[in-house]
Amino acid sequence: MSLAIDLKGKKTLITGGRKGIGFAISRGFANAGSSIVITSREINELKDAKEQLGNFGVDVFAYALDVKIR
């Protein structure tokens, strides 16, 4: 699927970008050329997602981050 927008030179932060809807959103932004920052509570869980997103030829950064409100 191709987006009708060009995001080259942009950076996108996606919390929960490791799987499911968050990963699909990450793929869409990467496909449009945006560099991606994905987060998950566990850094070890991000390795595969980071590798797959890197196949789009964009920079991908992965960080452990817990954004829930207590």
Long-range contacts (C-beta under 8 A, 24 or more apart in sequence): 1-28, 1-31, 2-31, 3-28, 3-31, 3-32, 5-32, 6-32, 6-33, 7-32, 7-33, 7-34, 8-33, 8-34, 9-33, 10-34, 10-35, 11-35, 11-36, 11-37, 12-36, 12-37, 13-37, 13-39, 14-38, 14-39, 15-39, 15-65, 15-67, 16-40, 17-49, 18-45, 18-46, 18-49, 19-49, 23-49, 26-53, 27-52, 27-53, 27-56, 30-56, 30-58, 30-60, 31-56, 33-58, 34-58, 35-59, 35-60, 35-61, 36-60, 36-61, 37-61, 37-62, 37-63, 38-62, 38-63, 39-63, 39-64, 39-65, 39-67, 40-64, 40-65, 41-65, 41-66
